[in-house]
Amino acid sequence: MIENVSVMDKAIAKPRGLSRGAWIALIAAGAGLLLLLLAVPTIRRWTRAERSVAASQVRIGEVTRGTLVRDTSADGRIVAALHPSLFTPSAGIVALAVKAGDSVTKGQAIARVESPELKSRLAQERASLASAKSALDRQRIDARQDAVKNAHAVDLLEVRLQAAQRLMERAQRAFDEGILNKNDYEKAKDDVQIADLELKNARETAKLAVETADFDIRSKQLALDRQAALSEELQRQVDALTIAAPFDGIVASVAVQDRDSVPANAAIATVVNLSKFEVEFTLPENYAAEVAPGTSAQVFYEGREYPGHVTAMSPEIRDSQGHGTVAFDGAPPANLRQSQRVSVRMVFESRPDVLKVPRGPFLESGGGKQIYVVENGIATKREIAVGAASVSEVEILRGLSKGDKVILSDTADLGGAKTVLIRD
């Protein structure tokens, strides 16, 4: 019989040092302490930030130094440099000779306008012109007739004067010899004076007749010239009833139908010259004041850039847009078509060695005076001053340094917080 089991017990020696469980607990405590130490900066940032935002919701850019090209972009469309609209000079019935899309050469008839009224007026004015010419010829004949009559009268009076002078000489000799009384002698002297006065008067009358005839001829000539000018103008209008192409090109559009009745000065067709193109562009009104004729421009077409310059800029702003025209420097792109869409970039100036950041909505939301600088996951609001701005970049005058990381996206949702946590 076994009294107890103590005889079966075996003494085990206690191991020296820490047990396995103690080591595990010690390592876990050390790891937790290390994690706590590593989390202290993050915890401090969390406690310091007034707001937080996901990193995917903001766009961050870097402050760099380099050349800033101040420019702007605009939407444009290709137009023919010459694209006049042709009008009818008079009311009538139009007969079309072409249709939209037809090629035409200079001087080719595009349409003809039938105007019986204008042709009737031309016939009347031509008749008046012939009458005026006949009146001028008649006046010249009358002037020659008057000149002949006056010359004849002068010749007769000259002969009469000579006869009176011979009688006077005989009367003088007879009176000196005492065979002629004084009364007859005095009468002979009077006859000479009378003949002389009549001759002088006839000569003056002849001169006045010549001046009068010249004046009448000039008046008739002026009336003839006026009538000729009127007839030529009507002839020009009749000739203009045949509407011709002003240059080689294509009929872009036709505004009337064949055999339509049209009023005077009605649009008939538009002809475009496809040998020379320009670009009509529109841009926001805040840039319109900086664009002037001669401003350098680049036209982007099918992935290529073509140089050009601004040739015209409208002084009027319509619908908050400025309107202008760009001409190509050199040959334009091949196979251009009317009204094709292109992009236009205009360069105002180039600023070398400036501090700059990519352009973003922060410029408008911060009014160009504030920006958020990102460091160690915390965005801090900072006061800045901006200078020139281009389409893609903004010059920084004060408040940032090269290499700074900044938020470029809209900061209006941050509520003006001084510090913002950027969450991964």
BALUMGU-497963 format. One record per residue (C-alpha): chain; z, y, x. Coordinates in nm, 3 decimals, m for minus. Layout:
N
+--------+---------+---------+---------+
: cadena :      up :   north :    east :
+--------+---------+---------+---------+
:      A :       Z :       Y :       X :
...
+--------+---------+---------+---------+
END
This chain:
424
+--------+---------+---------+---------+
: cadena :      up :   north :    east :
+--------+---------+---------+---------+
:      A :   0.000 :   0.000 :   0.000 :
:      A :  m0.114 :   0.344 :   0.125 :
:      A :   0.142 :   0.611 :   0.061 :
:      A :  m0.094 :   0.917 :   0.105 :
:      A :  m0.432 :   1.013 :   0.255 :
:      A :  m0.295 :   1.230 :   0.532 :
:      A :  m0.354 :   0.952 :   0.775 :
:      A :  m0.724 :   0.988 :   0.701 :
:      A :  m0.741 :   1.365 :   0.780 :
:      A :  m0.911 :   1.479 :   1.100 :
:      A :  m0.831 :   1.806 :   1.264 :
:      A :  m1.137 :   2.033 :   1.326 :
:      A :  m1.131 :   2.301 :   1.589 :
:      A :  m1.194 :   2.661 :   1.462 :
:      A :  m1.515 :   2.805 :   1.620 :
:      A :  m1.478 :   3.113 :   1.828 :
:      A :  m1.661 :   3.443 :   1.728 :
:      A :  m1.814 :   3.557 :   1.394 :
:      A :  m1.941 :   3.315 :   1.140 :
:      A :  m2.303 :   3.299 :   1.023 :
:      A :  m2.220 :   3.466 :   0.693 :
:      A :  m2.048 :   3.747 :   0.878 :
:      A :  m2.352 :   3.799 :   1.093 :
:      A :  m2.577 :   3.812 :   0.786 :
:      A :  m2.350 :   4.062 :   0.617 :
:      A :  m2.331 :   4.272 :   0.932 :
:      A :  m2.711 :   4.278 :   0.973 :
:      A :  m2.759 :   4.371 :   0.606 :
:      A :  m2.511 :   4.655 :   0.639 :
:      A :  m2.691 :   4.783 :   0.951 :
:      A :  m3.028 :   4.771 :   0.779 :
:      A :  m2.891 :   4.955 :   0.481 :
:      A :  m2.743 :   5.222 :   0.708 :
:      A :  m3.075 :   5.260 :   0.890 :
:      A :  m3.265 :   5.295 :   0.564 :
:      A :  m3.013 :   5.550 :   0.452 :
:      A :  m3.063 :   5.747 :   0.771 :
:      A :  m3.443 :   5.730 :   0.734 :
:      A :  m3.421 :   5.842 :   0.373 :
:      A :  m3.206 :   6.142 :   0.453 :
:      A :  m3.510 :   6.376 :   0.527 :
:      A :  m3.682 :   6.262 :   0.208 :
:      A :  m3.367 :   6.307 :   0.007 :
:      A :  m3.318 :   6.650 :   0.161 :
:      A :  m3.682 :   6.742 :   0.070 :
:      A :  m3.626 :   6.618 :  m0.285 :
:      A :  m3.316 :   6.825 :  m0.319 :
:      A :  m3.489 :   7.130 :  m0.165 :
:      A :  m3.811 :   7.122 :  m0.378 :
:      A :  m3.814 :   7.311 :  m0.707 :
:      A :  m4.108 :   7.113 :  m0.850 :
:      A :  m4.311 :   6.809 :  m0.763 :
:      A :  m4.675 :   6.716 :  m0.795 :
:      A :  m4.877 :   6.404 :  m0.720 :
:      A :  m5.089 :   6.421 :  m0.406 :
:      A :  m5.391 :   6.305 :  m0.606 :
:      A :  m5.368 :   6.619 :  m0.820 :
:      A :  m5.409 :   6.870 :  m0.537 :
:      A :  m5.678 :   6.934 :  m0.277 :
:      A :  m5.552 :   7.016 :   0.070 :
:      A :  m5.754 :   7.191 :   0.339 :
:      A :  m5.699 :   7.305 :   0.695 :
:      A :  m5.702 :   7.655 :   0.839 :
:      A :  m5.971 :   7.682 :   1.108 :
:      A :  m6.124 :   7.950 :   1.327 :
:      A :  m6.496 :   8.012 :   1.349 :
:      A :  m6.789 :   8.208 :   1.208 :
:      A :  m6.780 :   8.303 :   0.841 :
:      A :  m7.114 :   8.371 :   0.677 :
:      A :  m7.066 :   8.588 :   0.371 :
:      A :  m7.324 :   8.484 :   0.117 :
:      A :  m7.375 :   8.393 :  m0.243 :
:      A :  m7.591 :   8.151 :  m0.436 :
:      A :  m7.800 :   8.210 :  m0.744 :
:      A :  m8.013 :   8.018 :  m0.987 :
:      A :  m8.384 :   8.090 :  m0.969 :
:      A :  m8.716 :   7.985 :  m1.111 :
:      A :  m9.063 :   7.993 :  m0.964 :
:      A :  m9.298 :   8.255 :  m1.107 :
:      A :  m9.647 :   8.362 :  m1.010 :
:      A :  m9.643 :   8.693 :  m0.828 :
:      A :  m9.937 :   8.804 :  m1.046 :
:      A :  m9.912 :   8.703 :  m1.411 :
:      A : m10.043 :   8.990 :  m1.625 :
:      A : m10.084 :   8.977 :  m2.000 :
:      A : m10.425 :   9.086 :  m2.125 :
:      A : m10.450 :   9.308 :  m2.436 :
:      A : m10.727 :   9.400 :  m2.674 :
:      A : m10.834 :   9.766 :  m2.652 :
:      A : m10.929 :   9.792 :  m3.018 :
:      A : m10.873 :   9.626 :  m3.354 :
:      A : m11.122 :   9.360 :  m3.455 :
:      A : m11.199 :   8.991 :  m3.476 :
:      A : m11.126 :   8.796 :  m3.157 :
:      A : m11.348 :   8.514 :  m3.032 :
:      A : m11.180 :   8.302 :  m2.765 :
:      A : m11.382 :   8.168 :  m2.473 :
:      A : m11.099 :   7.967 :  m2.305 :
:      A : m10.784 :   7.781 :  m2.395 :
:      A : m10.442 :   7.753 :  m2.230 :
:      A : m10.457 :   7.562 :  m1.903 :
:      A : m10.820 :   7.646 :  m1.824 :
:      A : m10.906 :   7.764 :  m1.476 :
:      A : m11.088 :   8.098 :  m1.462 :
:      A : m11.261 :   8.304 :  m1.196 :
:      A : m11.250 :   8.679 :  m1.149 :
:      A : m11.469 :   8.851 :  m1.409 :
:      A : m11.502 :   8.545 :  m1.632 :
:      A : m11.486 :   8.624 :  m2.004 :
:      A : m11.164 :   8.507 :  m2.166 :
:      A : m11.220 :   8.652 :  m2.512 :
:      A : m11.447 :   8.893 :  m2.699 :
:      A : m11.339 :   9.130 :  m2.973 :
:      A : m11.584 :   9.225 :  m3.245 :
:      A : m11.526 :   9.586 :  m3.352 :
:      A : m11.808 :   9.727 :  m3.572 :
:      A : m11.615 :  10.052 :  m3.614 :
:      A : m11.600 :  10.117 :  m3.240 :
:      A : m11.968 :  10.031 :  m3.193 :
:      A : m12.058 :  10.267 :  m3.482 :
:      A : m11.861 :  10.548 :  m3.321 :
:      A : m12.042 :  10.483 :  m2.994 :
:      A : m12.380 :  10.512 :  m3.169 :
:      A : m12.272 :  10.839 :  m3.332 :
:      A : m12.150 :  10.986 :  m3.008 :
:      A : m12.469 :  10.883 :  m2.830 :
:      A : m12.668 :  11.066 :  m3.099 :
:      A : m12.446 :  11.371 :  m3.052 :
:      A : m12.506 :  11.346 :  m2.679 :
:      A : m12.882 :  11.347 :  m2.731 :
:      A : m12.848 :  11.648 :  m2.962 :
:      A : m12.638 :  11.834 :  m2.705 :
:      A : m12.893 :  11.760 :  m2.437 :
:      A : m13.171 :  11.889 :  m2.662 :
:      A : m12.973 :  12.206 :  m2.735 :
:      A : m12.929 :  12.264 :  m2.361 :
:      A : m13.299 :  12.221 :  m2.298 :
:      A : m13.377 :  12.460 :  m2.588 :
:      A : m13.138 :  12.717 :  m2.444 :
:      A : m13.308 :  12.698 :  m2.108 :
:      A : m13.648 :  12.753 :  m2.274 :
:      A : m13.514 :  13.052 :  m2.468 :
:      A : m13.374 :  13.196 :  m2.147 :
:      A : m13.710 :  13.165 :  m1.974 :
:      A : m13.886 :  13.328 :  m2.274 :
:      A : m13.642 :  13.621 :  m2.271 :
:      A : m13.689 :  13.658 :  m1.897 :
:      A : m14.069 :  13.676 :  m1.940 :
:      A : m14.041 :  13.935 :  m2.220 :
:      A : m13.801 :  14.150 :  m2.021 :
:      A : m14.020 :  14.129 :  m1.710 :
:      A : m14.322 :  14.231 :  m1.919 :
:      A : m14.135 :  14.531 :  m2.061 :
:      A : m14.025 :  14.638 :  m1.712 :
:      A : m14.382 :  14.609 :  m1.582 :
:      A : m14.515 :  14.823 :  m1.868 :
:      A : m14.253 :  15.090 :  m1.813 :
:      A : m14.331 :  15.096 :  m1.442 :
:      A : m14.696 :  15.161 :  m1.524 :
:      A : m14.597 :  15.431 :  m1.773 :
:      A : m14.379 :  15.598 :  m1.513 :
:      A : m14.661 :  15.595 :  m1.260 :
:      A : m14.896 :  15.749 :  m1.520 :
:      A : m14.640 :  16.019 :  m1.605 :
:      A : m14.596 :  16.095 :  m1.236 :
:      A : m14.976 :  16.139 :  m1.188 :
:      A : m14.992 :  16.373 :  m1.489 :
:      A : m14.702 :  16.564 :  m1.344 :
:      A : m14.887 :  16.605 :  m1.014 :
:      A : m15.200 :  16.741 :  m1.191 :
:      A : m14.984 :  16.968 :  m1.408 :
:      A : m14.812 :  17.098 :  m1.097 :
:      A : m15.143 :  17.187 :  m0.930 :
:      A : m15.277 :  17.347 :  m1.250 :
:      A : m14.955 :  17.542 :  m1.300 :
:      A : m14.966 :  17.662 :  m0.938 :
:      A : m15.325 :  17.782 :  m0.990 :
:      A : m15.223 :  17.958 :  m1.313 :
:      A : m15.452 :  17.763 :  m1.542 :
:      A : m15.165 :  17.570 :  m1.716 :
:      A : m14.904 :  17.736 :  m1.926 :
:      A : m14.538 :  17.679 :  m1.865 :
:      A : m14.478 :  17.478 :  m2.184 :
:      A : m14.729 :  17.211 :  m2.087 :
:      A : m14.587 :  17.204 :  m1.736 :
:      A : m14.231 :  17.149 :  m1.866 :
:      A : m14.354 :  16.877 :  m2.102 :
:      A : m14.512 :  16.689 :  m1.812 :
:      A : m14.183 :  16.701 :  m1.623 :
:      A : m13.997 :  16.571 :  m1.931 :
:      A : m14.242 :  16.283 :  m1.967 :
:      A : m14.168 :  16.173 :  m1.609 :
:      A : m13.790 :  16.180 :  m1.666 :
:      A : m13.825 :  15.992 :  m1.995 :
:      A : m14.040 :  15.722 :  m1.834 :
:      A : m13.791 :  15.689 :  m1.545 :
:      A : m13.495 :  15.651 :  m1.784 :
:      A : m13.677 :  15.394 :  m1.994 :
:      A : m13.759 :  15.190 :  m1.679 :
:      A : m13.397 :  15.197 :  m1.557 :
:      A : m13.274 :  15.093 :  m1.902 :
:      A : m13.528 :  14.809 :  m1.917 :
:      A : m13.417 :  14.678 :  m1.577 :
:      A : m13.048 :  14.684 :  m1.678 :
:      A : m13.134 :  14.511 :  m2.005 :
:      A : m13.321 :  14.241 :  m1.812 :
:      A : m13.019 :  14.182 :  m1.587 :
:      A : m12.783 :  14.152 :  m1.887 :
:      A : m13.027 :  13.915 :  m2.054 :
:      A : m13.022 :  13.692 :  m1.744 :
:      A : m12.638 :  13.688 :  m1.739 :
:      A : m12.627 :  13.616 :  m2.111 :
:      A : m12.875 :  13.333 :  m2.073 :
:      A : m12.676 :  13.187 :  m1.781 :
:      A : m12.355 :  13.203 :  m1.988 :
:      A : m12.522 :  13.034 :  m2.285 :
:      A : m12.666 :  12.764 :  m2.059 :
:      A : m12.325 :  12.699 :  m1.901 :
:      A : m12.167 :  12.671 :  m2.246 :
:      A : m12.431 :  12.424 :  m2.355 :
:      A : m12.388 :  12.234 :  m2.029 :
:      A : m12.011 :  12.208 :  m2.081 :
:      A : m12.065 :  12.086 :  m2.436 :
:      A : m12.311 :  11.830 :  m2.299 :
:      A : m12.064 :  11.718 :  m2.029 :
:      A : m11.786 :  11.682 :  m2.288 :
:      A : m12.009 :  11.477 :  m2.513 :
:      A : m12.120 :  11.264 :  m2.219 :
:      A : m11.758 :  11.197 :  m2.121 :
:      A : m11.677 :  11.102 :  m2.480 :
:      A : m11.974 :  10.868 :  m2.494 :
:      A : m11.880 :  10.712 :  m2.158 :
:      A : m11.523 :  10.654 :  m2.280 :
:      A : m11.647 :  10.486 :  m2.595 :
:      A : m11.888 :  10.280 :  m2.386 :
:      A : m11.595 :  10.176 :  m2.165 :
:      A : m11.398 :  10.072 :  m2.473 :
:      A : m11.692 :   9.874 :  m2.604 :
:      A : m11.733 :   9.706 :  m2.265 :
:      A : m11.358 :   9.632 :  m2.264 :
:      A : m11.403 :   9.437 :  m2.587 :
:      A : m11.507 :   9.158 :  m2.352 :
:      A : m11.171 :   9.065 :  m2.198 :
:      A : m11.227 :   8.927 :  m1.847 :
:      A : m11.001 :   8.756 :  m1.594 :
:      A : m10.871 :   9.006 :  m1.335 :
:      A : m10.860 :   8.738 :  m1.061 :
:      A : m10.903 :   8.369 :  m0.996 :
:      A : m10.627 :   8.176 :  m1.169 :
:      A : m10.522 :   7.975 :  m1.471 :
:      A : m10.479 :   8.078 :  m1.833 :
:      A : m10.105 :   8.025 :  m1.882 :
:      A : m10.089 :   8.099 :  m2.254 :
:      A : m10.302 :   8.224 :  m2.542 :
:      A : m10.126 :   8.442 :  m2.800 :
:      A : m10.389 :   8.431 :  m3.080 :
:      A : m10.611 :   8.185 :  m3.258 :
:      A : m10.989 :   8.192 :  m3.250 :
:      A : m11.139 :   8.432 :  m3.508 :
:      A : m10.802 :   8.599 :  m3.572 :
:      A : m10.797 :   8.961 :  m3.682 :
:      A : m10.597 :   9.153 :  m3.423 :
:      A : m10.471 :   9.513 :  m3.411 :
:      A : m10.526 :   9.744 :  m3.118 :
:      A : m10.322 :   9.667 :  m2.805 :
:      A : m10.238 :   9.314 :  m2.921 :
:      A : m10.162 :   9.052 :  m2.654 :
:      A : m10.445 :   8.802 :  m2.614 :
:      A : m10.361 :   8.580 :  m2.315 :
:      A : m10.163 :   8.557 :  m1.992 :
:      A : m10.338 :   8.471 :  m1.666 :
:      A : m10.143 :   8.360 :  m1.358 :
:      A : m10.248 :   8.367 :  m0.996 :
:      A : m10.127 :   8.043 :  m0.839 :
:      A : m10.210 :   8.152 :  m0.484 :
:      A :  m9.888 :   8.350 :  m0.448 :
:      A :  m9.542 :   8.270 :  m0.585 :
:      A :  m9.208 :   8.448 :  m0.611 :
:      A :  m8.862 :   8.348 :  m0.728 :
:      A :  m8.685 :   8.524 :  m1.013 :
:      A :  m8.308 :   8.481 :  m0.980 :
:      A :  m7.989 :   8.567 :  m1.165 :
:      A :  m7.645 :   8.604 :  m1.009 :
:      A :  m7.297 :   8.718 :  m1.123 :
:      A :  m7.258 :   9.092 :  m1.164 :
:      A :  m6.983 :   9.117 :  m0.899 :
:      A :  m7.243 :   9.025 :  m0.633 :
:      A :  m7.530 :   9.228 :  m0.783 :
:      A :  m7.414 :   9.552 :  m0.619 :
:      A :  m7.445 :   9.395 :  m0.271 :
:      A :  m7.799 :   9.268 :  m0.318 :
:      A :  m8.075 :   9.517 :  m0.238 :
:      A :  m8.445 :   9.496 :  m0.150 :
:      A :  m8.475 :   9.349 :   0.196 :
:      A :  m8.164 :   9.127 :   0.174 :
:      A :  m8.220 :   8.798 :   0.358 :
:      A :  m8.250 :   8.492 :   0.133 :
:      A :  m8.312 :   8.119 :   0.156 :
:      A :  m8.483 :   7.921 :  m0.119 :
:      A :  m8.378 :   7.555 :  m0.153 :
:      A :  m8.655 :   7.334 :  m0.287 :
:      A :  m8.660 :   6.953 :  m0.277 :
:      A :  m8.395 :   6.938 :  m0.007 :
:      A :  m8.562 :   7.188 :   0.224 :
:      A :  m8.483 :   7.551 :   0.298 :
:      A :  m8.754 :   7.820 :   0.294 :
:      A :  m8.684 :   8.172 :   0.425 :
:      A :  m8.750 :   8.476 :   0.211 :
:      A :  m8.622 :   8.822 :   0.125 :
:      A :  m8.530 :   9.015 :  m0.187 :
:      A :  m8.818 :   9.236 :  m0.302 :
:      A :  m8.663 :   9.385 :  m0.617 :
:      A :  m8.321 :   9.410 :  m0.779 :
:      A :  m8.280 :   9.538 :  m1.132 :
:      A :  m8.026 :   9.823 :  m1.168 :
:      A :  m7.937 :   9.690 :  m1.512 :
:      A :  m7.678 :   9.417 :  m1.578 :
:      A :  m7.763 :   9.194 :  m1.875 :
:      A :  m7.515 :   8.936 :  m2.010 :
:      A :  m7.293 :   8.983 :  m1.701 :
:      A :  m7.584 :   8.884 :  m1.478 :
:      A :  m7.793 :   9.070 :  m1.226 :
:      A :  m8.166 :   8.998 :  m1.203 :
:      A :  m8.395 :   9.018 :  m0.903 :
:      A :  m8.698 :   8.877 :  m0.724 :
:      A :  m8.733 :   8.694 :  m0.390 :
:      A :  m9.061 :   8.664 :  m0.199 :
:      A :  m9.128 :   8.387 :   0.053 :
:      A :  m9.153 :   8.475 :   0.422 :
:      A :  m9.459 :   8.278 :   0.521 :
:      A :  m9.622 :   7.996 :   0.329 :
:      A :  m9.441 :   7.880 :   0.014 :
:      A :  m9.376 :   7.510 :  m0.055 :
:      A :  m9.677 :   7.304 :  m0.156 :
:      A :  m9.738 :   7.198 :  m0.517 :
:      A :  m9.521 :   7.467 :  m0.673 :
:      A :  m9.543 :   7.505 :  m1.049 :
:      A :  m9.464 :   7.794 :  m1.277 :
:      A :  m9.100 :   7.799 :  m1.404 :
:      A :  m8.974 :   7.531 :  m1.162 :
:      A :  m8.598 :   7.559 :  m1.099 :
:      A :  m8.473 :   7.632 :  m0.747 :
:      A :  m8.154 :   7.755 :  m0.580 :
:      A :  m8.139 :   8.078 :  m0.385 :
:      A :  m7.885 :   8.167 :  m0.115 :
:      A :  m7.851 :   8.528 :  m0.006 :
:      A :  m7.680 :   8.617 :   0.323 :
:      A :  m7.493 :   8.949 :   0.335 :
:      A :  m7.329 :   8.933 :   0.680 :
:      A :  m7.195 :   8.697 :   0.950 :
:      A :  m6.839 :   8.739 :   1.088 :
:      A :  m6.772 :   8.551 :   1.415 :
:      A :  m6.431 :   8.423 :   1.532 :
:      A :  m6.233 :   8.466 :   1.211 :
:      A :  m5.949 :   8.263 :   1.063 :
:      A :  m6.076 :   8.092 :   0.749 :
:      A :  m6.004 :   7.827 :   0.490 :
:      A :  m6.234 :   7.645 :   0.246 :
:      A :  m6.273 :   7.835 :  m0.078 :
:      A :  m6.095 :   7.697 :  m0.382 :
:      A :  m5.933 :   7.788 :  m0.714 :
:      A :  m5.622 :   7.908 :  m0.528 :
:      A :  m5.808 :   8.234 :  m0.463 :
:      A :  m5.815 :   8.321 :  m0.832 :
:      A :  m5.482 :   8.167 :  m0.939 :
:      A :  m5.295 :   8.334 :  m0.653 :
:      A :  m5.484 :   8.660 :  m0.677 :
:      A :  m5.578 :   8.627 :  m0.310 :
:      A :  m5.218 :   8.712 :  m0.213 :
:      A :  m5.037 :   8.376 :  m0.223 :
:      A :  m5.101 :   8.023 :  m0.102 :
:      A :  m4.899 :   7.703 :  m0.057 :
:      A :  m4.863 :   7.573 :   0.298 :
:      A :  m4.800 :   7.197 :   0.323 :
:      A :  m4.563 :   7.060 :   0.590 :
:      A :  m4.390 :   6.721 :   0.587 :
:      A :  m4.481 :   6.665 :   0.222 :
:      A :  m4.335 :   6.998 :   0.106 :
:      A :  m4.561 :   7.284 :  m0.006 :
:      A :  m4.406 :   7.625 :   0.054 :
:      A :  m4.540 :   7.941 :  m0.105 :
:      A :  m4.643 :   8.201 :   0.146 :
:      A :  m4.775 :   8.557 :   0.119 :
:      A :  m5.121 :   8.605 :   0.268 :
:      A :  m5.398 :   8.865 :   0.288 :
:      A :  m5.763 :   8.763 :   0.249 :
:      A :  m6.076 :   8.941 :   0.371 :
:      A :  m6.439 :   8.857 :   0.316 :
:      A :  m6.525 :   8.563 :   0.092 :
:      A :  m6.838 :   8.350 :   0.089 :
:      A :  m6.949 :   8.078 :  m0.145 :
:      A :  m6.763 :   7.809 :   0.052 :
:      A :  m6.506 :   7.989 :   0.273 :
:      A :  m6.248 :   8.270 :   0.267 :
:      A :  m6.136 :   8.486 :   0.558 :
:      A :  m5.759 :   8.499 :   0.620 :
:      A :  m5.634 :   8.828 :   0.760 :
:      A :  m5.260 :   8.762 :   0.761 :
:      A :  m5.005 :   8.491 :   0.678 :
:      A :  m5.160 :   8.171 :   0.819 :
:      A :  m5.228 :   8.015 :   1.158 :
:      A :  m5.494 :   7.782 :   1.284 :
:      A :  m5.416 :   7.420 :   1.192 :
:      A :  m5.201 :   7.500 :   0.886 :
:      A :  m5.251 :   7.270 :   0.587 :
:      A :  m5.283 :   7.455 :   0.257 :
:      A :  m5.337 :   7.370 :  m0.110 :
:      A :  m5.687 :   7.474 :  m0.215 :
:      A :  m5.671 :   7.367 :  m0.579 :
:      A :  m5.544 :   7.569 :  m0.876 :
:      A :  m5.176 :   7.654 :  m0.830 :
:      A :  m5.119 :   7.800 :  m1.176 :
:      A :  m4.951 :   7.476 :  m1.292 :
:      A :  m4.686 :   7.506 :  m1.018 :
:      A :  m4.521 :   7.785 :  m1.214 :
:      A :  m4.469 :   8.007 :  m0.912 :
:      A :  m4.220 :   7.767 :  m0.750 :
:      A :  m4.130 :   7.853 :  m0.392 :
:      A :  m4.129 :   7.489 :  m0.278 :
:      A :  m4.317 :   7.193 :  m0.426 :
:      A :  m4.279 :   6.826 :  m0.335 :
:      A :  m4.609 :   6.644 :  m0.276 :
:      A :  m4.560 :   6.288 :  m0.403 :
:      A :  m4.765 :   6.006 :  m0.253 :
+--------+---------+---------+---------+
END
